Amino acid sequence: MTVAEIFESMDWGPAPEGRGEADAWLDSHGRRFGHFVDGKRQKPGKTFATVNPATGEVLAEVTQGTEADVKSAVKAARKAAKGWAATPDHDRARVLYAIARGLQKHGRLFAVLETLDTGKPIREARDIDVALAARHFYHHAGHAELREETMGDAQPWGVCGQIVPWNFPLLMLSWKIAPALAMGNTVVLKPAEWTPLTALAFADICDHAGVPPGVVNIVTGDGATGAALTASEIDKLAFTGSTEVGRILRRETAGRAMGVTLELGGKSPYVVFEDADIDSAVEGLVDAIWFNGGQVCCAGARLLVQEGIAEDFLTRLKTRMSKIRVGDPLDKAIDMGAMIHADHKANVEAMLARTSGTITRGACPDGCYLPPILVTDLHGSDPLMAEEVFGPVLAATTFRTPAEAVQLANDTRYGLAASVWSQDIDVALDTAPKIRAGVVWVNGTNMLDAAAPFGGMKESGFGREGGVAGLRAYVRPATGAKMPAIKTYKAELGAPDDIDRTAKMYIGGKQARPDGGYTRPVVGPKGAVGEVGIANRKDLRNAVEAAQAAKAWSGSTGHLRAQILYYLAENLSARAADFDARLTAQTGAKGETAEAVRHLFRWAAWADKYDGRTLGVPTGGMALALNVPRGVVGAFASEDRPLIAMAQVIGATLATGNRLVLVAPESAPLTATDLYQVIETSDIPAGVLNILTGDHAELAAQMAGHMDIDAVWSFSAADISTTIEREAAVDLKRTWVNNGRTRDWTATDADPFLTAATDVQTIWIPFGT
């Protein structure tokens, strides 16, 4: 073949990567592995095989972790926790730096092991997984060095249980271990059953880097091992995996007063406008959906292309699909390798069999392989449009206007990632923040970095990994003393008033009688003070509907929100004597109005000050970390310092652009109902602030399980924290509960409120020519 013919055909010859180094490492351990606990490799117990999915070859035998194994690892981590937390920041930083250098020096070993174990192409393992893993340890070595300067008095959680998936075993390990160690935690990590080898090799890196015994522990096994780790005496759980398992873990950890972060599934939209660079968008789509065989939680699995270019775009895409090379993952000329497991391949094929769309397939060899697959002519409720496939399957549909593009992009229970393609910067930057996803890429896809927070909204989980936001998951929030029992008073029923003065609910800007018509007396130390309605689930539903209708508040400017909160504080101050007297009558406590006004002023000040960050990512362009409101927050008010506490909750939620459904404190509900007149004269739009009175325990499950509430907070004296966390698992809404603990409501600790009130949305904006 002549040079001219080679350039004409552009055929690729095989370029196999040698596996000798990986085989030598496996042989050095006899291809049988026990756990890594307390700085030592344990003797293998009952084992299972880990298999090369591309060939069916058994690579090694790995121990199935038992409950006793997990207990032993947690014990070792607990023993090491105090010493590691007390280690000087500089010394911890040096250890993380040494881990990063170890990963770099042994990069070829880790890349080949990852490819053998997962079936992913060697180019991806070498250029992305290993490189980014090292980057995470370098980046977090810096956070460890600066911890005292940047995190102040933050304390580590202690022992962190970490469960990582099979699609990016080494990279997910680094995402979890690096920030945990940087903040002074110890870890027990369980790698996925199908892909344990790079985690076991990482144990050698820890040993050589000087990680003290017990700081990093690795226990292998299947789902039963993960369940044992979740149930063990850990302080923090970090999980990456399916949404279904995430729900189970949220329920099982409910009420345990532990940290939980869940990075779950996705069905990410890939939005292409008619003014996009079509060839670039096609090439980006190849990376978005067929990277790692589509076995990526943030894969661009839903193609939304504007009608005017749809035919041309799909024609070019099909041509590009025909050139994607599927085969031996160790061949450096291969684009797609093997699927992770024959069972998983069968699951993907089963989902394809359910679609009514038109299927276009690329080519692939026999065995545990799937080709690139495009499915067109789909309606919105087709399983391939709605459900996560986790394979190389692209579902495509069209849109007409930017508004329709946003509506289709958000028409999913997931909210992990999205891509927006347009050469019009106004269209791109107007669309990107409107998509409810934790990460949005403009004219790009799958851009990841240790400095950039990654994580989901809606049912894609909660918490962030990477950047400063990711560090917060590994420091323990301040906790107060155990909440004392709230004093209650009794009084005899007196003669009825000539005029019914029962306080109503406040829903959608209007006062409303309780749906059930039931009321209860409010009794203070000197007798009856008044009556309030008892809210039921219909009252809650009405309040949530009103809050949902007030979405414009979340898009308002910080300046506008600040002016309204200042006005609210001003009007409350004018009635200070009345509010102080009413509070004293209900609880016997001293007046709190002046302090409440001060906190409303604070939150008004925060309204246009809590801006995002520009992230130092090592790519062309920039990444922005924006603080976006949760949406509708449901909150149970505190009986401790009730007016100050309500001012803090109202101020924090409204300042950050949320709408609030507040259940008044049971001991001082009239203090909340007296706010109606202040609210009505303070220009707060209807539906932004809704107030119910009623039994916290009766409303907790309904509030936490409501599908149109985005977050639930509880500062109640009632024992409802476990109920809220358990019921919130239905749609994985965010929760902030007190677990029966008090807090200092007079303190100016804004960070817990700001973090609970907002999600971090990372928007990547590449630029250049």
Secondary structure, 3 states (H helix, E strand, C coil): CCHHHHHHHCCCCCCECCCHHHHHHHHHCCCEECCEECCEECCCCCEEEEECCCCCCEEEEEECCCHHHHHHHHHHHHHHHHHHHHCCHHHHHHHHHHHHHHHHHCHHHHHHHHHHHHCCCHHHHHHHHHHHHHHHHHHHHHHHHCHHHHHCCCEECCEEEEECCCCCHHHHHHHHHHHHHHCCCEEEEECCCCCCHHHHHHHHHHHHHCCCCCCEEECCCCHHHHHHHHHCCCCEEEEECCHHHHHHHHHHCCCCCCEEEEECCCCCEEEECCCCCHHHHHHHHHHHHHHHHHCCCCCCCEEEEEHHHHHHHHHHHHHHHCCCCECCCCECCCCECCCCCHHHHHHHHHHHCCCCCEEEECCCCCCCCCCCEEEECCCCCCHHHHCCCCCCEEEEEEECCHHHHHHHHCCCCCCCEEEEECCCHHHHHHHHHHCCCCEEEECCCCCCCCCCCECCCHHHEECCECHHHHHHCCEECCCCCECCCCCCCCCCCCCCCCCCCCECEEECCEEECCCCCCEEEEEECCEEEEEEECCCHHHHHHHHHHHHHCHHHHHCCHHHHHHHHHHHHHHHHHCHHHHHHHHHHHHCCCCCHHHHHHHHHHHHHHCCCCCCEEECCCCCCEEEEEEEECCEEEEECCCCCHHHHHHHHHHHHHHCCCEEEEECCCCCHHHHHCHHHHHHCCCCCCCCEEEECCCHHHHHHHHHHCCCCCEEEECCCCCCHHHHHHHHHHCCCEEEECCCECCCCCCCCHHHHHHHHEEEEEEEECCCC
